[in-house]
Amino acid sequence: MAERQIMSFGSIRLTPKTMAQVNAISNPVDGQVAFCTDDSTSTRCIVFYDSANAAWYVTETGSAMA
């Protein structure tokens, strides 16, 4: 198993992108992550891009961003 290091960098304040803004990212790469609002749950979430399916997925649920 690979060794993991946890480093503290303080806190970062991020403003979530809307789903339209996330979908408008040009040339997303496999595994790219974004902080966004998921309209299906109206909550903030982390999404990742899966290039095999050309879609963004919600990290917590594994379901497609809706």
Helices and strands as residue ranges (DSSP letters): H 19-23, E 33-38, E 43-50, E 55-58
